[in-house]
Amino acid sequence: MELGETSSTSADGKMEEDTGKIHLKRELGLISAVSMIAGTMIGSGIFMSPQWVLYYMGSPGASLLIWAACGLLSMLGALSYAELGTVIKESGGDYVYILRNVGSLPAFLLAFTSVIVVRPASIAGVALSFAEYVVAAFFPDCQSPQAITKCTAAACILVLAIVNCLNVRLSMSIMNFFTAAKLIVLLVIIVGGMVLLVMGNTKVLQNAFENTATGFGPVGVAFYQGLWSYDGWNNLNYVTEELKNPEVSK
């Protein structure tokens, strides 16, 4: 290529002249996009947060209200981000939206805190939760050693990082597999609960709001636990440029 020429990468990875930009390869279809959202939302939170929501709220009825409110907030946020993704078709999610609408300094501060604090802490929490479940199977009669749990979590993060660096399609195939597995597990839990209700185990629904906590502290922590379980609805916007057809159907 001679000096002064511009180029970009098309959907199949080939270089195109005179467009002035370089784009990521569009390899993510509808199923992969849905699996990415479902796979990140259905993570360790849904298996760990319910007990804490119930603990802080003090009653099953109030816990169900917290879950419904968190689901409504997450749905509104997801719908807003879906519209943003079709208007600003750039990868980067929150960073790009703040950069385009507010300015470079707030966008930089968001990216800095996200890379240094927020994302690493979130990934570490998810990896440790996964490691605790895996290691517990080998120590049924005692507490799992912390060293083994941390090494398992570190190995999990390393393997997933390598997979994501190697190939997008490979990482999405793994994501699709684990999403299906988690959906099956949740289906088993839901069906089991419905069977228990049909068999007459409804004592928990009697006086469902008894002993409900009313302070701002318990309710706030319960909301945090619920929103943690729903977290992940905005992750698709970080890879908007890799979607095949990021547009609104009309």
N, C-alpha and C positions, 0 to 999 in steps of 0.2 A: 504494500500500500504506500502510495506516495504522500509526501508531506501536504497537509491541508485537507486530505480526504477524511470523511466521516463515515462511520459504519454502525451497525447494530446487529443484534443476534435475533434471528427469527425464531418461530416456534420449534423448528426442527434443529436449531443450533447453528444454522448457516449464517454467514455474514451478509448483511445487506448494505448497499452503498447509499450515501446521501440522506440518511435519516437522522444522523446526529446523536443517537443514543444507543446504549447497550442494554438489552433487556434480558431477563432471566428466561429460561426455557419453560414454556407452558406445558407442564406434564400432569397437573392435578385435575382430574375430572370431578364430576358431581359426587360419585360414591366416595372417592378419596377425601373430598372436602367435608362431606357429612361425617365420615369416619374420623377425621381429624378433630372436628368439634366434639363429637360424641366421645371419642377416646380420651380427650383431655378433660372433659367435664366429668365423665364417669371414671374417676380415679380413686385414690386412697380416701378422699374426703367422705364419699358417700358410705364407706364402710366403717369410718371412725367417728364422724361428727354426730350421727343420731343420738348416741348415748350422752354426749355432752350437751346437746340441745335440750334433751329431756332432763338432764341433771340441773341445768341452770334455770329452766322454766318451771320445773317442779310438777308438771302435769302433762298427760298425753294430749289433751285438747289444745292447750296453749302451744305445745310443740308443733302440732299440725298447722296451727295458724302461722307460726314462724316460718315453717317450710313453704307454705303457700305464698306468704309475702316475699320471701327470698326468691321463689320461682317467678313471681310477677316482675320483680325488679330486674332479674336476669333476662327475662324475655323482652322487656322494654329496651334494655341495653343492647341485646343481640339484634333486635330489629333496627335500632338506630345505627349500629355498626354495619349492618348489611347494606343500608342506604349509603353510608359513607364509603364503603368498599366499591360500590358501583359508580360513585361520583369521582373519588380520588383513587384511581387505579394504580396505586403504588404500594410496594411492600414497605413494611415498617410499622403499621398499626398506629398506636398512640403517638409515637414520635413524629410520623409524617403529618398527622392531622394537626398537632400542635404547631409544627414547623410551618405549615401552609396557612394557618389561621391566626396564630399568636405571634410567633417569632422564633428566632434561632436560639436565644438564651434559654427560654423555658423548655424548648425541645431538647437542648443539650443537658439541662439539669435532669429532665425526665430520663433520658438515655443513660446518664451517669449513675443515677440512683438505681435504675432498673438493672444495669449490668453489674454494678458493684454490690448491691444489697438485695434488692427485691427478688430478682430471678434466681440467684444462687441460693438464697434462703428457701424459696419455694421448692426448687429442685431437690435440695437437701432434705426437706421435710417429706416430700413424696418418696424419695429413695429410701429414707430411713423407715417409713411406714411399710414399704414393700419388703425391705430386708427383715423387719421384725416378723412379718407373717411367714416368710420363707425359712428363716432360721428357727422359728418356734417349732416347726415340724421335726427338727432334729433334737430338740430338747423338750420332750413332752412333760417331763416330771420336775423341771427346774427352770429358773429364769435364764433366758438366753444371754450369753456373755456379750457385753457391750462392744468388745474389740471385734468379735466375729460379725456382729450386726453392722458396725460401721464399715468394716472391710467389704462386706457384701453390698452395702449401699454404694460405696465408692466404685466397686467393680461394675455395678449396674449403670452408674452414670458414665463411666468410661466406655463401656460397650455401646451404649446408646449414642454417645457423642461420635464414636467412630463410624457407626452405621449411618448416621445422618450426614457425616462428611463424605462418605463413599458414594452414595447414590440416593436421589430423592425417591425414585420408584421403589427401591428396596426398603427404605424407611417407611413409606406409606403402606407397603405390603405387610410389614410387621405391625404397623398401627391398625390396619384393617383386621388382622388376625386377633390381636389383643382386644380390640373393640368388640368383636363378636363374642369372645370368651367372657368379657365383663358383662355384656348384655345377657348372656345365658345364665350367668351366676345371679344377676339381679332378677331375672325371670323366675328362677328357682325360688328365690327368697319371697318374691311377691306371690307366687302361686301357693307356696307353703303357708304364708300368712292368711290368704283367702280361704284355704282349706281349714285352718284353725278357726276362723270366724264362722264358717259354715257349720262346723262341728259344735258350735255353741260356746267357744272360748271368748266371751264378750265382756268379761269382768273389767278389763282395762278401760272399756268405754263407759262404764257406769261412774257417774260423778267425774267426768273426764277433766273438768277444770278445777277440781279440788286441789288445794295447796299451790295454786299458781303464783309464781313470783311476779311482783309488780314494780320492782325498782328499775331504774335506768341501767344500772350496772349489769344485772343478770340478763335483762332483755337485750342489751347491746352485745354482750358476749355471745348470746344465743344466735343473734343475727350474724355475727362474725362467723360462727361455726357453720351456719347454713349457707352463707354466701361463699365460704371456702369450698363447700361441696359443689356449688354451682359454677365455680370459677373455671374459666376455659372457653366461655362463649365468644371471646374476642380474639382468640388465637389465630383464626383463619385470616384475619386482616393483616397479619404480619407476613403472609406469603401471597398477597393478592396478585402480584405479577406472575406467579407460577400457576394460576388458575387458567384453564382453557377458555372459559367464557364468563368473565366476571361482569355480568350485566343483568338488568332486571328484565324478566320475561314479560312481554306485553301481548 
